[in-house]
Amino acid sequence: MKRLHLLILLLAFALDTAAQNGKKVSFTVRAGLSIGAATPVGIPASIRKIESYNPGFQPGIEAGLDYRFSPNFGLATAIRFEQKGMTTDARVKAYYTTFNEAGSDGHQSVTGYFTGRVKTEIKNSYLTLPLHLTYHPKSDFTFKAGGFVSLLLDNRFAGDARDGYIRNQTPTGEREDIDAASYDFSENVRRINAGVEIGADYRINSGLFVSANLNYALTPLMEPGFRSIDFGMHNIYLNLGIGYRFH
């Protein structure tokens, strides 16, 4: 919460300073929804089929500052609260993981190569600071590209496995049948997420606009040293929103 107050104060200070210096400044507010996934880049061989995917309800809201330093170019930043998540159900084979909440006996933790069905639920909340270079052609569009840094506020990465078996420690290890087991890796989600973002706004009238932003996290979702899933995952999300610009 202290970080949020500090970012708000910095944004307000930047707005006041830019206005005093005679820059062409505008203040924006925007709300939207994100659709995407925490996903590996390329589908691993251990994931044989995605049975279902549900993006869920992932809202976001932001307050931003734009200023033009030339007729066609400008800079934009914001403070954004956003949620990123999904629920998936997949068939896997030799999928390396840890059931850290229950094994087949209801309490034993087990690590190995699982074959069967895996359901995963991810729902993470972030406080995000984007920084964009903006391009303003002679039309109702504004194009933007840049990067972002996100601070994790709330985290959930959990799921369950069923209808299969796990081989202990190695692909040829001792087999243990799994009727139902669960895992929770929430505490292993990385606290800082950073990456690149591109997007566009379309002006409906002098104040109202719609927007689309695509962001790709260059940092992996899970913290360094995490080994309970043997492939890296990255947040890749499209945010669609509507906003208002105060000139």
N, C-alpha and C positions, 0 to 999 in steps of 0.2 A: 504493500500500500504506500510506503514512503517513496518507493521508486516511481509509482504512478503520479503522486503529487509533484515530485521533482520534474518529471517529464511535462506535466501540464504547465508548470511555472516557466520552464524553458521555452515551450511553444508560445505562451503568452508574451514572454519577453521578446522573442524573435519577431512576432507580429507587430509589437509596439515599435521596435527598433526599425523594422522595414518601413513602416508607415511614416515614421519621423524622417527617414532618409528619402522620402518621396518615391519609393518604389510602387509599382502597380501591384497591390496586394489584394488577395481575396482569401476569405476564410470559408471552409467547407465542412459540412457534416454529411455523413453517409452511413447507410445501413444496408446490410446484404446477407447473403447466404453462401456458404462454401460447399462445393461438391468436389470430392477427390478421394485420395487414399494415402495411407502410409504404405509404401510399396517398394519392393526391390526394383532395380533398373534391369528389366528383363525377368521373365518368369523362371525361377529355379526349376531344375528337373524334378525335385522332390514334390513340387506342387503339380498334381496331375490334372485337376479340374476345379474350377471355381463354380460351386453349386449355386451360390447366391451372393449378392452384394447389395447392401443397403447403406446409402450415404448418411441417412439420419438427418436430424435437424441441427445444422451447424451455423448459428447466427454470428454476425459480427457488426460492430459499430465503431465509427471513428470520427475524430475531429482533426481537421488538417489545415495547413497553411500553404498557399501557392503564391509565388510572385514571379513576374515576368522581368527578365533583365534585358530582353530585346523584343521586337515585335513578334518573333516566331518561337522564341525559346524561353524557358523558365525552369525553376526548381520547385519541388513540392515535397513536403514531409507531413507526417500525421502521427497521432497516437491512436492505435487501433486495439480494441479488445475483440478477440475472435476465438472461435472454437473450431477444431479440426478433428474429424473422426469418421468412423465407419464401422460396419459389422459385416464380416464375411464368413462364409461356410465353404470349406474346401475339402476335396479328397487329396490325400497325400500318400507318398510312399517313401520310406527311409528318410523321414523328416526329422532332423535333429532338434530336440527340444528337452525341456525339463518340466516335469509335472511337480511343481513345488508346493501344491496344496494337498494333493492326494494321489496315491497310487491305487492299484486295484483293490488293496485292502482298506482304503478309506483314509489312510494317514501317512503312508510311506512316500517320501520324495524319491523320484527316480529320474535319471537322465539317460537318454539313448535315442534310438532311431525308430520313430513311430510310423506305422502304416494304418490308415483308417480315415476318419473324418475329424476335422479340426474347425471349431468355431472361434473366431477372434472378435473382440469388441475393443475399439480404441476411441477414446474421447478425451482430448486434451484442450485446455484453455491457455491462451497466450496473450501477453501484452506485447504488441509489435510496434516497432518504429521503422517505417519505410522511408527511403530517400530516393526521389526520382528526378531525372532530367525530363522535362516536358517539351513537346513540340506542338505548336499551334498553327496549323495551316489555315488558309482562308476558307474555312468551312465550319460546320458545327462539331467537328471532332477535335479531341485533344489526345495525343498519343504520349505514352510515358514509358520509361524504362529505367531500371535501377536495381537496388537491393533492399534487403530488410534484415533486421535483427529482432528476434522474439525471445521473451522471457517466459518460461513456463510458470503458470499460476496454479493449475490443477491438472491432475493426470490420472488416466486410467488406460491400462493395457492388460487385458485379462481374457480368458477364454476357457474352453474345455475341449476334451477329446473323447471320442466314443467309437464303438464298433470297430475295434482293431486290436493291434498288439504293438508292443515296443520291444526292441532288442537292446539289452542293457549295455551301455557305453560304446559298443562298436556295431557296425552293420551285421555282423555275424554272431553277436553276443547272445546270452541266454534270453529266450523269448518269454514275455509275460503278456498274457491277454489283458486287454483294457476294455471293460464295459463302459466306464465313465471315470474320467480324471480331469483335474482342472489345474490351471496355472495363473499366476498373477505377477507380471513384470512391471507393474506401475512405477515402482521405485527406481527402476532402471532407465526410465525415459530421461533423455538429456535435458538439462535445465536451460540451455541456450540453443536456439535454432536460428540459422542464418542462411541466406541464399539470394537468389535473383528473382526479379519480378518485372513483368511487362503488362501493359494494359492500355485501355482506351476509355475515354468518356465521350458521350454524345449529348450535346446540349438540346434540351427540349424547348426551353425558353430562357430568358435572361438569368434565371436562378436555378431552375430544375434541370437535372441531368441524370442519365443512367450510365452505368459503368460495368466494365468487365476487367478483372485482373487475374492473371495466371502467375502463380508463384511456385518456385522449385527450390527446396531446401538443399543446399550443398552439404550441410552437416548431416550426418546420420541421425535417425530418430533416437537410437539408444546410445547410452553413454559408452565411453571407451572402456574396453575390457569386457563388455557384455558378450557372453558366449552361448547363452541358452537357445539362441537361434543362430544358425550358421550362415546367414546372409544378411547384408545390410539393407535397411529400409530408409526411405526418404519421404518427407511430406511433399506431395504434389497436388495442388488444389487450384480450382477455378472459383473465383468469387464474383458473383453477380449482385449488383446493388443499385440503389437509387439514392440520390443525394441532392443537396441544395447548396448553392454558392452565394455567399454574401460578399458583395463588392465594396 
